[in-house]
Amino acid sequence: MTGNLAPSSRSAKLLWLSLLTLLAVIILVGLGSWQWQRLAWKEGLIQKIESRATGPERSLSEIQTLWQRDRDVEYYRIRVRGVFDYTKELHFYTVENGRPGWRIVVPLTLPDAFLIFVDRGFVPLELKSAKARAEGQIPGAVDILGIVRGYKQERGLFVPVNDLAKNEWYWRSYLEMSEASLEPSKRDKVRPFLIESDDLKLSGGWPRGGVTRLSLSNRHLQYALTWWGLALTLIAVYGVFVRGQLRKTK
């Protein structure tokens, strides 16, 4: 007769607890699996960056061909020659080794009259003005060796808006950079990628190039193991609880 009775209050609570536990375990396992997939993606990205950044130098024409083919040219090494227009430099806020300062980005006019933005490197806050580091402005044509980077950058939730009036930038925006520093007739001649320059060992020492970040944080395995560990812990706690409840019914 007992089996035909309605479930007791304790049995109903246990049923709901079981369903909630199952849902939580599914979510935790899913989060762990997602981090495992992210691990494979991050390892592939790290390998690609290392391969390209330590590989042979590419010419501008090679990079342009790769760009037209698949739009993926980041982290290739490149060498170009051109003339800087120091009157058009842009200042991007950054922190290098705990020291706040600016990355100096300057348009470089190429022999074919096209332009490419070059990130010349880091200067501390007090050297934002070009007049304070005039010795670092190389006259005439210069050879630039560096790393290709893209303009694709989204403004984060807490990233300030670029202040064009003060020439203070916080994220790369291809259109804003072109409009702020170039005449209208030159804006359609800008290459769709920029170069982060190696350190040129300039007279006066600034800007200091070679600040491209080539190492990426990769903690996805730890995250995956953490989520899966929480799932196993939850299952163990649930098992101990249920066993205790079943003993009470005997």
C-alpha positions in Angstrom: 0.0 0.0 0.0 2.9 2.3 0.8 4.0 2.4 -2.9 0.6 3.8 -3.9 0.8 6.7 -1.6 1.7 10.2 -2.8 5.4 11.0 -2.5 6.3 12.4 0.9 7.6 15.9 1.4 11.1 14.5 1.8 10.9 12.6 -1.5 9.6 15.7 -3.3 12.5 17.8 -2.0 15.0 15.0 -2.9 13.5 14.9 -6.5 13.9 18.7 -6.9 17.4 18.6 -5.4 18.3 15.8 -7.9 17.1 17.8 -10.8 18.9 21.0 -9.7 22.1 19.0 -9.1 21.9 17.4 -12.6 21.4 20.8 -14.2 24.3 22.3 -12.3 26.5 19.3 -13.2 25.6 19.7 -16.9 26.4 23.4 -16.8 29.8 22.8 -15.0 30.8 20.1 -17.4 29.7 22.3 -20.3 31.9 25.2 -19.0 34.8 22.8 -18.7 34.4 21.5 -22.2 34.2 25.0 -23.5 37.5 25.9 -21.8 39.0 22.7 -23.3 38.0 23.9 -26.7 39.4 27.3 -26.0 42.7 25.6 -24.9 43.1 24.1 -28.4 42.3 27.4 -30.0 44.8 29.3 -27.8 47.6 26.8 -28.4 47.0 27.1 -32.1 47.2 30.8 -31.9 50.3 30.8 -29.8 52.0 28.4 -32.3 51.0 30.6 -35.2 52.3 33.8 -33.5 55.6 32.1 -32.7 56.0 30.7 -36.2 55.3 34.0 -37.9 57.2 36.2 -35.6 60.4 34.1 -35.7 60.0 33.3 -39.4 61.6 35.0 -42.4 61.0 38.6 -43.3 58.2 39.3 -45.7 58.1 42.1 -48.3 55.2 44.5 -48.4 54.0 43.0 -51.6 53.9 39.5 -50.0 51.9 40.8 -47.1 49.6 42.7 -49.4 49.0 39.4 -51.4 48.3 37.5 -48.2 45.9 40.2 -47.0 43.9 40.1 -50.3 43.8 36.3 -50.1 42.6 35.7 -46.5 42.8 38.9 -44.5 45.2 37.2 -42.0 48.6 38.8 -41.9 49.1 39.5 -38.2 52.5 38.7 -36.6 54.5 38.2 -39.8 57.8 39.9 -39.9 58.1 42.7 -42.5 60.6 45.2 -43.8 59.7 48.4 -45.5 61.4 51.6 -46.5 59.8 55.1 -46.4 59.7 58.6 -45.0 58.0 59.4 -41.7 55.7 62.4 -41.4 56.5 63.3 -37.7 54.0 66.1 -37.7 51.2 63.6 -38.0 52.1 61.3 -35.1 49.4 59.8 -32.9 49.7 58.9 -29.2 48.2 55.7 -27.8 48.1 55.3 -24.0 49.8 52.2 -22.7 51.6 50.7 -19.7 55.0 49.0 -20.2 56.5 47.1 -17.3 54.4 49.0 -14.9 55.3 52.4 -16.4 52.5 54.5 -18.0 53.3 56.2 -21.2 52.5 56.4 -24.9 53.0 54.4 -28.1 54.0 56.7 -30.9 52.3 55.8 -34.2 53.4 57.7 -37.3 52.3 57.5 -40.9 55.2 56.3 -43.2 55.1 57.3 -46.9 56.2 54.4 -49.1 58.0 54.7 -52.5 54.7 54.0 -54.3 53.1 57.0 -52.5 50.9 54.7 -50.4 51.1 55.0 -46.6 51.3 52.7 -43.7 51.0 53.5 -40.0 54.1 52.5 -38.0 54.0 52.0 -34.2 57.5 53.3 -33.4 57.4 52.2 -29.8 57.0 53.4 -26.2 57.8 56.7 -24.6 57.1 57.7 -20.9 54.4 60.2 -20.1 56.8 63.2 -19.9 58.0 62.5 -23.4 54.6 62.7 -25.1 55.6 65.9 -27.0 57.8 65.2 -30.0 59.9 68.3 -29.1 61.0 66.5 -26.0 62.6 63.7 -28.0 63.6 65.4 -31.3 66.8 63.3 -31.5 64.6 60.2 -32.1 63.2 61.6 -35.3 65.2 60.1 -38.2 65.4 62.4 -41.2 64.9 61.2 -44.8 64.1 57.6 -45.8 64.4 54.9 -43.2 64.3 51.1 -43.2 61.7 49.7 -40.8 61.7 46.1 -39.6 58.9 45.0 -37.5 55.7 42.9 -36.9 52.5 43.3 -38.9 49.4 44.0 -36.8 45.8 44.7 -37.7 43.5 47.6 -37.0 40.8 45.3 -35.8 40.3 46.3 -32.2 37.0 46.7 -30.3 36.6 49.3 -27.6 36.2 47.6 -24.3 33.5 48.5 -21.8 35.9 50.4 -19.5 38.2 51.7 -22.3 38.0 55.6 -22.6 36.9 57.2 -25.8 39.7 58.3 -28.1 40.2 62.1 -27.6 41.3 63.3 -31.0 41.5 66.9 -29.9 44.2 66.1 -27.3 45.7 63.4 -29.6 45.1 60.8 -26.8 44.2 57.4 -28.1 43.1 54.3 -26.2 42.2 51.8 -29.0 43.0 51.5 -32.6 40.4 52.8 -35.1 41.5 52.7 -38.7 39.0 55.4 -39.8 39.6 57.7 -36.9 43.4 57.4 -37.3 43.2 58.3 -41.0 40.8 61.2 -40.5 42.8 62.6 -37.6 46.3 62.6 -39.3 45.9 62.5 -43.0 44.5 64.8 -45.7 41.4 63.5 -47.4 43.3 62.8 -50.7 45.6 60.4 -48.8 43.1 58.5 -46.7 42.3 55.9 -49.4 46.0 55.2 -49.8 46.6 53.8 -46.3 47.5 50.1 -46.1 44.9 48.1 -44.2 47.4 47.0 -41.6 50.1 48.6 -39.5 53.7 47.7 -38.4 55.0 47.6 -34.8 58.6 48.5 -35.2 61.6 46.7 -33.8 63.8 48.7 -31.5 66.0 51.0 -33.8 68.4 52.0 -31.0 67.8 55.7 -31.7 69.9 58.6 -30.7 68.3 59.9 -27.5 66.7 56.5 -26.9 63.1 57.3 -27.6 60.7 55.9 -28.8 61.7 52.4 -27.8 60.5 49.8 -30.3 60.3 46.1 -30.0 57.4 46.2 -27.6 55.0 43.8 -29.5 53.5 41.4 -27.1 54.2 37.9 -28.5 53.4 35.9 -25.4 49.7 35.2 -24.6 48.2 34.1 -21.3 47.0 30.5 -21.5 45.2 29.2 -18.4 42.3 27.4 -20.2 43.5 24.0 -19.0 43.4 25.3 -15.4 39.9 26.7 -16.0 38.7 23.4 -17.6 40.0 21.3 -14.7 38.5 23.7 -12.2 35.0 23.5 -13.7 35.2 19.7 -14.0 36.5 19.5 -10.5 33.6 21.5 -9.2 31.2 19.1 -11.1 32.9 16.0 -9.5 32.7 17.7 -6.0 29.1 18.5 -6.5 28.3 14.9 -7.5 30.2 13.7 -4.4 28.4 16.0 -2.0 25.1 15.1 -3.6 25.9 11.4 -3.2 26.7 11.8 0.5 23.6 13.8 1.1 21.3 11.3 -0.7 22.8 8.4 1.2 22.2 10.2 4.4 18.5 10.8 3.5 18.0 7.2 2.5 19.3 6.0 5.8 16.8 8.2 7.6 13.9 6.5 5.7 14.9 3.0 6.8 
